[in-house]
Amino acid sequence: MEINYKKRLFWFLLITAILKIIVAAFVELGNDEVYYWTYALQPDLNHFDHPPMVGLLIRLTSLNLWWASGVSLRLGAIIGCAISSYFIFLTGKTIANEKTGWYAALVYNTAVYAGFIAGLFILPDSPQMPFWTASLYLMSHIIVLEKDKKTSYWLALGLLIGLACLCKIHGLYLWAGFGLFILLKRPKWLLNWRLYIGFIITVVCFLPIIYWNIQNNFITYRFHSERVSHTSLLWDGLLQEILGEFAYQNPIVYILIVVAGLFFLRNKSIFKSEVNTWLICMGIPMILFFWVIALLNPSLPHWSGPGFIPLYFFAAAYLGTKTDAFFPLIIKIGGGVVAFILVVGICLAQFATFNVGGSNKPENYGANNLTLDISGWDNFGRDFKALEEKDIAAGIMKPNAPILANNWFPAGHLLFYVARKTGQPVIGVGKLTDIHKFAWLNKEMPPIKLGDDAYCIIPSNLPVKVEEVYGAYYSTIENPVIINQTRCGKVVRYFKVYRLKKCIQVPPAEL
């Protein structure tokens, strides 16, 4: 009986999408996710940290900001993961067969980076993955099905890579990896004018990013260059990067990739020679590049995430030589590891009465407790709204007194979970490298005026010396009101709400 892999894939993706939506409903947005909400609030050709696509995706899934919730913001990532999985399936089918495509899609969804970091949480990687995987699919057609004389394929490839760049700039690696393959295996394509037309289309897509940076003194590149420039070698940074990749890819998937790689070295006929070379060019150099980055400056393991995607096909082909199972045991184990981590994480975020890996010191209570990033904010928003209404009724504070923040986190949480309830402006006060996008949002906020009052909210896990930050701008900083975050009756974090009275000097604008 012939197996209908496409039907299997449809039901698999539907079920996983439903499960992810349930998770999204129970887990509050993290620091990065609420920050990218600002991209949707104020669309632009580019933003301080990244290109604009993630904000546009949030605009789309939140119905132009009308439906704002953890589910609506993450819906684009969930749908994008399903679309990416389908392109992975099609690519596996093109370079081998449907069985390889099916196993590759399973590996993709079992990998923490592809299936969850980019496939559940809303990050710039989330909209990028459909364009990235679609680009791989088109490349596989150009190589395997010899579509190099088809102009439409090159035009579409240039557009897809351009759109990937509008998500994260490192989408340009798609051309770098493909270019390396062309040099090694298809040098005659360098005479194919269609290749250059495709690249020009990518450059055209990139123009809004360049134009924005010209207007803003190339702040994006200056900021990122400071993050990746160092004069000494950080071997511990390299080790952290490799261990981080091990975790972010899912240890089971990582081991599977390594085993498949060793199998490939002994049996070079997993795919056709040109396909082997293409997959290696699209993956390994990118991973090695970020290892070098990690040697020079602290890095994040998900930066190299897309480099592992081509390697999933080696893992899938290896599985195909060992089993015909619907869900191979190794995939069940890998999926079980991720499911266990998700369930435990949700339970800790909802019910843990202790600081999970966090500080118990009064001066920074809850610091480094990652569960506090995804819990407690919605309840605090309601508690603060009640306090603000009481202050207004008592004449202590005027309506719509701004909330000041000196860093993009927790400013993002305050904007999403507090200001949307109270209608107050959230204003960033601090260095551009601290407040990021809020420097641009400030331009659309009512300006701070002499004599006005403001609130300042300090979570205990993100301590700030309020007098040092705001003392020069306000005549009086009143003793804070304490609002506790509790789980099962135990305090896991507290919020200090300061009333800043009578502005005596307007904080300087960073821009």
C-alpha positions as CSV (number, residue, x, y, z in Angstrom):
1,M,0.0,0.0,0.0
2,E,1.4,3.4,-1.1
3,I,1.9,5.8,1.8
4,N,0.4,9.2,1.4
5,Y,3.1,11.3,3.1
6,K,1.5,14.6,2.1
7,K,-1.7,13.7,4.0
8,R,0.3,12.6,7.0
9,L,2.1,15.9,6.9
10,F,-1.1,17.9,6.8
11,W,-2.5,16.2,9.9
12,F,0.8,16.4,11.7
13,L,1.2,20.1,11.1
14,L,-2.5,20.8,12.0
15,I,-2.1,18.9,15.3
16,T,1.2,20.5,16.2
17,A,-0.2,24.0,15.4
18,I,-3.2,23.4,17.7
19,L,-0.9,22.3,20.5
20,K,1.3,25.4,20.0
21,I,-1.8,27.7,20.1
22,I,-2.7,26.1,23.4
23,V,0.8,26.8,24.7
24,A,0.7,30.3,23.4
25,A,-2.5,30.9,25.3
26,F,-1.0,29.8,28.7
27,V,2.4,31.5,28.4
28,E,2.8,35.2,28.5
29,L,5.1,37.0,26.0
30,G,8.8,37.1,26.7
31,N,11.1,40.1,26.7
32,D,11.9,39.9,23.0
33,E,8.3,39.2,22.0
34,V,6.8,42.2,23.7
35,Y,9.6,44.3,22.3
36,Y,8.8,43.3,18.7
37,W,5.2,44.5,19.4
38,T,6.8,48.0,19.2
39,Y,7.7,47.2,15.5
40,A,4.0,46.6,14.9
41,L,3.0,49.8,16.7
42,Q,5.3,51.9,14.7
43,P,6.0,50.3,11.3
44,D,9.1,51.6,9.5
45,L,11.5,50.7,6.7
46,N,13.9,49.3,9.3
47,H,14.3,49.4,13.0
48,F,17.2,49.8,15.4
49,D,17.8,46.1,15.9
50,H,16.3,44.4,12.9
51,P,14.5,44.9,9.6
52,P,10.7,45.4,9.6
53,M,9.1,42.0,8.6
54,V,8.4,40.7,12.1
55,G,6.4,43.9,12.9
56,L,4.4,43.6,9.7
57,L,3.7,39.9,10.5
58,I,2.4,40.9,14.0
59,R,0.3,43.6,12.3
60,L,-1.2,40.9,10.1
61,T,-1.9,38.3,12.7
62,S,-3.2,40.8,15.3
63,L,-5.7,42.1,12.7
64,N,-4.0,45.5,12.4
65,L,-3.4,45.6,16.2
66,W,-7.2,45.0,17.0
67,W,-6.6,41.6,18.5
68,A,-3.5,41.8,20.8
69,S,-2.7,38.7,22.8
70,G,-0.1,36.0,23.2
71,V,-1.9,33.9,20.7
72,S,-2.4,36.6,18.1
73,L,1.3,37.7,18.2
74,R,2.6,34.2,18.0
75,L,0.2,33.0,15.4
76,G,2.5,34.1,12.6
77,A,5.3,32.0,14.0
78,I,3.0,29.0,14.3
79,I,1.7,29.3,10.7
80,G,5.2,30.1,9.4
81,C,6.5,26.9,11.0
82,A,3.8,24.9,9.2
83,I,4.6,26.6,5.8
84,S,8.4,26.0,6.4
85,S,7.8,22.4,7.2
86,Y,5.9,22.0,3.9
87,F,8.8,23.5,2.0
88,I,11.2,21.2,3.9
89,F,9.0,18.2,2.8
90,L,9.0,19.3,-0.8
91,T,12.8,19.9,-0.8
92,G,13.4,16.4,0.6
93,K,11.1,15.0,-2.0
94,T,13.0,16.8,-4.8
95,I,16.5,15.8,-3.7
96,A,15.5,12.2,-2.7
97,N,12.0,11.0,-2.2
98,E,8.8,11.7,-0.1
99,K,10.0,9.5,2.7
100,T,13.1,11.7,3.1
101,G,10.9,14.8,2.9
102,W,8.6,13.4,5.6
103,Y,11.5,12.6,8.0
104,A,13.1,16.0,7.3
105,A,9.8,17.7,8.3
106,L,9.8,15.7,11.5
107,V,13.3,16.6,12.3
108,Y,12.5,20.3,11.5
109,N,9.6,20.3,14.0
110,T,11.6,18.4,16.6
111,A,14.5,20.9,16.5
112,V,14.0,23.5,19.3
113,Y,15.2,26.3,17.1
114,A,13.1,25.6,14.0
115,G,10.1,24.1,15.7
116,F,9.8,26.4,18.7
117,I,12.2,29.3,19.0
118,A,11.2,30.4,15.4
119,G,8.1,28.2,15.2
120,L,6.2,29.2,18.3
121,F,7.7,32.4,19.8
122,I,7.5,35.6,17.7
123,L,11.0,36.7,16.7
124,P,12.5,38.0,13.4
125,D,13.4,34.4,12.7
126,S,9.7,33.5,12.6
127,P,8.8,35.2,9.3
128,Q,12.3,34.5,7.9
129,M,12.0,30.7,8.1
130,P,9.3,30.4,5.3
131,F,11.4,32.5,3.0
132,W,14.6,30.6,3.9
133,T,13.1,27.2,3.4
134,A,11.3,28.3,0.2
135,S,14.7,29.5,-1.1
136,L,16.2,26.1,-0.4
137,Y,13.3,24.5,-2.3
138,L,13.8,26.7,-5.3
139,M,17.6,26.0,-5.2
140,S,16.9,22.3,-5.1
141,H,14.8,22.6,-8.3
142,I,17.5,24.7,-10.0
143,I,20.1,22.1,-9.2
144,V,18.3,18.7,-9.3
145,L,15.7,19.4,-12.0
146,E,18.1,21.6,-14.0
147,K,15.9,24.7,-14.0
148,D,18.9,27.0,-14.4
149,K,17.6,28.2,-17.8
150,K,14.2,29.1,-16.3
151,T,14.2,32.9,-15.7
152,S,11.2,32.7,-13.3
153,Y,13.1,30.5,-10.9
154,W,15.9,33.0,-10.5
155,L,13.6,35.9,-10.2
156,A,11.6,34.1,-7.5
157,L,14.8,33.1,-5.7
158,G,16.1,36.6,-5.7
159,L,12.7,37.8,-4.3
160,L,12.6,35.2,-1.6
161,I,16.1,35.9,-0.4
162,G,15.3,39.6,-0.4
163,L,12.3,39.0,1.8
164,A,14.4,36.8,4.1
165,C,16.8,39.8,4.4
166,L,13.8,42.0,5.4
167,C,13.4,39.7,8.3
168,K,17.0,39.4,9.4
169,I,20.0,40.7,7.6
170,H,21.8,37.3,7.7
171,G,19.4,36.2,5.0
172,L,22.2,37.3,2.7
173,Y,23.9,34.1,3.6
174,L,21.5,32.3,1.3
175,W,23.4,33.9,-1.6
176,A,26.8,33.3,0.0
177,G,26.1,29.6,0.5
178,F,24.6,29.2,-3.0
179,G,27.4,31.2,-4.5
180,L,30.0,28.9,-2.9
181,F,28.2,25.9,-4.4
182,I,28.2,27.5,-7.8
183,L,31.9,28.1,-7.6
184,L,32.5,24.5,-6.7
185,K,30.0,22.6,-8.8
186,R,28.4,24.9,-11.4
187,P,31.0,27.6,-12.4
188,K,29.4,27.9,-15.8
189,W,26.3,29.4,-14.1
190,L,28.5,32.5,-13.5
191,L,27.8,33.3,-17.2
192,N,24.1,32.9,-16.7
193,W,22.6,36.4,-16.7
194,R,19.5,35.2,-14.8
195,L,21.7,34.7,-11.7
196,Y,22.6,38.3,-11.6
197,I,19.0,39.5,-12.2
198,G,18.0,37.4,-9.2
199,F,20.7,39.0,-7.1
200,I,19.7,42.5,-8.2
201,I,16.1,41.8,-7.0
202,T,17.5,40.9,-3.6
203,V,19.5,44.2,-3.6
204,V,16.3,46.1,-4.5
205,C,14.6,44.4,-1.5
206,F,17.5,45.5,0.7
207,L,17.2,49.2,-0.4
208,P,14.7,50.2,2.3
209,I,17.1,49.0,5.0
210,I,20.0,50.9,3.5
211,Y,17.8,54.1,3.1
212,W,16.7,54.0,6.7
213,N,20.3,53.5,7.9
214,I,21.4,56.5,5.8
215,Q,18.8,58.6,7.5
216,N,19.8,57.3,10.9
217,N,23.6,57.4,10.6
218,F,23.9,53.6,10.0
219,I,22.9,53.0,13.6
220,T,22.0,49.3,13.0
221,Y,25.4,48.4,11.7
222,R,27.3,50.4,14.2
223,F,25.2,48.8,17.0
224,H,25.8,45.2,15.7
225,S,29.4,45.8,14.9
226,E,30.0,46.7,18.5
227,R,28.4,43.4,19.5
228,V,30.7,41.3,17.3
229,S,34.1,43.1,17.5
230,H,36.7,42.1,20.0
231,T,40.5,42.0,20.1
232,S,41.0,38.8,22.1
233,L,39.8,35.2,21.6
234,L,37.0,34.1,23.9
235,W,37.4,30.4,24.1
236,D,34.7,30.1,26.7
237,G,32.4,32.1,24.4
238,L,33.0,29.5,21.7
239,L,32.2,26.7,24.1
240,Q,29.0,28.4,25.2
241,E,28.1,28.8,21.5
242,I,28.6,25.1,20.7
243,L,26.7,24.0,23.9
244,G,24.0,26.5,23.1
245,E,23.6,25.1,19.6
246,F,23.5,21.6,21.1
247,A,20.6,22.7,23.3
248,Y,18.8,25.0,20.7
249,Q,18.8,22.2,18.1
250,N,17.6,19.7,20.7
251,P,20.3,17.4,21.9
252,I,18.6,14.4,20.3
253,V,18.5,16.2,16.9
254,Y,22.1,17.4,17.3
255,I,23.3,13.9,17.9
256,L,21.3,12.6,15.0
257,I,22.9,15.1,12.7
258,V,26.4,14.2,13.9
259,V,25.7,10.4,13.5
260,A,24.2,11.1,10.0
261,G,27.3,13.1,9.1
262,L,29.6,10.3,10.1
263,F,27.5,7.9,8.1
264,F,27.8,10.3,5.2
265,L,31.6,10.3,5.4
266,R,31.6,6.5,5.2
267,N,28.8,6.3,2.6
268,K,29.1,9.2,0.2
269,S,26.0,8.2,-1.8
270,I,23.3,9.5,0.5
271,F,22.5,12.0,-2.1
272,K,23.9,12.9,-5.5
273,S,27.4,14.5,-5.3
274,E,26.1,18.0,-6.2
275,V,23.3,17.8,-3.7
276,N,25.7,16.7,-0.9
277,T,27.9,19.7,-1.8
278,W,25.0,22.1,-1.9
279,L,23.6,21.1,1.5
280,I,27.1,21.4,3.0
281,C,27.6,24.8,1.5
282,M,24.2,26.0,2.7
283,G,24.9,24.9,6.3
284,I,28.4,24.3,7.5
285,P,30.1,27.6,6.6
286,M,27.4,29.6,8.3
287,I,27.8,27.6,11.5
288,L,31.6,28.0,11.4
289,F,31.1,31.7,10.8
290,F,29.2,32.1,14.0
291,W,31.8,30.0,15.8
292,V,34.3,32.7,14.8
293,I,31.9,35.4,16.0
294,A,31.6,33.6,19.3
295,L,35.4,33.7,19.6
296,L,35.4,37.5,19.2
297,N,32.4,38.5,21.2
298,P,29.5,37.1,23.2
299,S,26.9,35.6,20.8
300,L,23.5,33.9,20.8
301,P,23.1,30.3,19.7
302,H,20.0,30.9,17.6
303,W,22.0,33.1,15.2
304,S,23.5,30.0,13.6
305,G,20.1,28.2,13.6
306,P,19.4,28.4,9.9
307,G,22.7,26.8,9.2
308,F,21.5,23.6,10.7
309,I,18.4,23.3,8.4
310,P,20.3,21.9,5.4
311,L,21.8,19.3,7.7
312,Y,18.3,18.0,8.6
313,F,18.2,16.4,5.2
314,F,21.3,14.3,6.0
315,A,19.6,13.3,9.3
316,A,16.4,12.4,7.4
317,A,18.2,10.4,4.7
318,Y,20.1,8.5,7.4
319,L,16.8,7.7,9.2
320,G,15.4,6.5,5.8
321,T,18.2,3.9,5.6
322,K,17.5,2.6,9.1
323,T,13.7,2.5,9.4
324,D,10.3,2.7,7.7
325,A,8.5,3.7,10.9
326,F,5.8,6.4,10.7
327,F,7.5,8.1,13.6
328,P,11.0,6.8,14.1
329,L,11.9,6.1,17.8
330,I,14.6,8.8,17.7
331,I,12.0,11.4,16.7
332,K,9.7,10.2,19.4
333,I,12.4,10.7,22.0
334,G,13.4,14.1,20.6
335,G,9.8,15.2,20.6
336,G,9.3,13.9,24.1
337,V,12.3,15.9,25.3
338,V,10.8,19.1,23.9
339,A,7.3,18.3,25.2
340,F,8.7,17.6,28.6
341,I,10.6,20.9,28.7
342,L,7.5,22.8,27.6
343,V,5.2,21.2,30.1
344,V,7.7,21.7,32.9
345,G,8.4,25.3,31.8
346,I,4.7,26.1,31.8
347,C,4.2,24.6,35.2
348,L,7.1,26.4,36.7
349,A,5.9,29.7,35.2
350,Q,2.4,29.2,36.5
351,F,2.9,27.5,39.9
352,A,6.5,27.5,41.1
353,T,6.6,29.1,44.5
354,F,10.4,29.4,44.5
355,N,12.9,31.3,42.3
356,V,13.8,29.0,39.5
357,G,17.5,29.6,39.2
358,G,17.0,33.1,40.4
359,S,18.2,35.3,43.3
360,N,16.6,35.3,46.7
361,K,18.4,38.5,47.8
362,P,16.1,41.4,48.5
363,E,18.1,43.8,46.3
364,N,17.5,41.8,43.2
365,Y,14.8,39.3,44.1
366,G,14.1,36.9,41.2
367,A,17.1,38.0,39.0
368,N,18.0,35.4,36.4
369,N,14.6,33.6,37.0
370,L,13.6,33.2,33.3
371,T,10.0,32.2,34.3
372,L,9.4,35.7,35.4
373,D,9.8,36.9,31.8
374,I,6.8,35.0,30.8
375,S,4.5,35.3,33.9
376,G,3.0,37.8,36.2
377,W,2.8,40.8,33.9
378,D,-0.9,40.6,33.0
379,N,-1.9,40.4,36.7
380,F,0.5,43.3,37.5
381,G,-1.1,45.3,34.7
382,R,-4.5,44.9,36.4
383,D,-3.1,45.7,39.8
384,F,-1.4,48.8,38.6
385,K,-4.5,50.1,36.8
386,A,-6.4,49.9,40.1
387,L,-3.6,51.8,41.8
388,E,-3.5,54.5,39.1
389,E,-7.3,54.9,39.2
390,K,-7.1,55.3,43.0
391,D,-4.3,57.9,42.6
392,I,-6.3,59.9,40.1
393,A,-9.4,59.8,42.3
394,A,-7.4,61.0,45.3
395,G,-5.8,63.8,43.3
396,I,-2.3,62.3,43.9
397,M,-1.6,61.9,40.1
398,K,-3.0,63.4,37.0
399,P,-4.6,61.2,34.3
400,N,-2.3,59.7,31.7
401,A,0.9,60.4,33.7
402,P,3.6,58.7,31.7
403,I,5.5,55.6,32.7
404,L,9.2,56.0,32.4
405,A,11.7,53.2,31.7
406,N,15.4,53.3,31.1
407,N,15.7,50.0,29.2
408,W,13.9,48.3,26.5
409,F,13.1,45.6,29.0
410,P,11.0,45.9,31.0
411,A,9.7,48.8,28.8
412,G,8.2,46.2,26.3
413,H,6.3,44.4,29.0
414,L,5.1,47.7,30.5
415,L,3.9,48.9,27.1
416,F,2.0,45.6,26.3
417,Y,0.7,44.5,29.6
418,V,0.3,47.8,31.5
419,A,-0.1,50.8,29.1
420,R,-2.7,49.0,26.9
421,K,-4.9,48.7,30.0
422,T,-4.4,52.2,31.4
423,G,-3.8,54.2,28.2
424,Q,-0.7,55.8,29.5
425,P,2.4,56.6,27.4
426,V,5.6,54.6,28.0
427,I,8.6,56.8,27.5
428,G,12.2,55.6,27.3
429,V,14.7,57.7,29.2
430,G,18.3,56.6,28.7
431,K,21.0,55.8,26.2
432,L,19.9,54.8,22.7
433,T,21.8,51.5,23.2
434,D,19.6,50.8,26.2
435,I,16.1,52.0,25.1
436,H,16.5,50.9,21.4
437,K,13.2,51.3,19.5
438,F,11.7,53.4,22.3
439,A,13.8,56.3,21.1
440,W,11.7,56.4,18.0
441,L,8.4,55.7,19.8
442,N,9.2,58.7,22.1
443,K,8.7,61.0,19.1
444,E,5.0,59.9,19.0
445,M,4.4,60.2,22.7
446,P,3.2,63.4,24.5
447,P,6.4,65.2,25.5
448,I,7.4,65.4,29.1
449,K,6.8,68.9,30.4
450,L,8.1,70.9,33.4
451,G,6.0,70.4,36.4
452,D,4.5,67.1,35.2
453,D,4.5,63.9,37.3
454,A,5.3,60.4,36.1
455,Y,5.5,56.8,37.3
456,C,8.5,54.6,37.3
457,I,8.0,50.8,37.7
458,I,10.9,48.6,38.8
459,P,10.6,44.8,38.9
460,S,12.7,43.3,41.7
461,N,14.5,41.0,39.2
462,L,15.6,44.1,37.2
463,P,16.8,46.5,39.9
464,V,17.5,50.1,39.1
465,K,18.7,52.9,41.3
466,V,15.9,55.3,40.7
467,E,17.5,58.3,42.3
468,E,20.5,58.0,40.0
469,V,18.5,57.6,36.9
470,Y,15.6,60.1,37.5
471,G,16.8,62.2,40.5
472,A,18.0,65.0,38.3
473,Y,14.7,65.4,36.5
474,Y,12.1,65.4,39.3
475,S,12.0,67.4,42.5
476,T,10.6,64.5,44.6
477,I,10.7,60.7,44.2
478,E,8.2,59.3,46.7
479,N,8.6,56.0,48.5
480,P,7.5,53.2,46.3
481,V,4.2,51.3,46.5
482,I,5.0,47.5,46.5
483,I,2.9,45.2,44.3
484,N,3.7,41.5,44.8
485,Q,3.6,38.8,42.2
486,T,2.6,35.6,43.9
487,R,2.2,32.0,42.9
488,C,0.2,29.7,45.2
489,G,0.3,32.4,47.9
490,K,4.1,32.8,47.8
491,V,5.9,36.0,46.6
492,V,8.2,35.3,43.7
493,R,8.7,38.9,42.6
494,Y,7.7,42.4,43.6
495,F,7.2,45.5,41.6
496,K,8.2,48.9,43.1
497,V,5.9,51.6,41.8
498,Y,7.5,55.1,42.2
499,R,5.7,58.4,41.8
500,L,8.0,60.9,40.3
501,K,6.7,64.4,41.3
502,K,7.2,67.7,39.5
503,C,9.5,67.5,36.6
504,I,12.3,70.2,37.1
505,Q,14.3,69.2,34.0
506,V,13.1,67.5,30.9
507,P,15.1,64.4,30.2
508,P,17.2,64.9,27.0
509,A,16.1,63.2,23.9
510,E,18.6,60.6,22.6
511,L,17.8,61.3,19.0
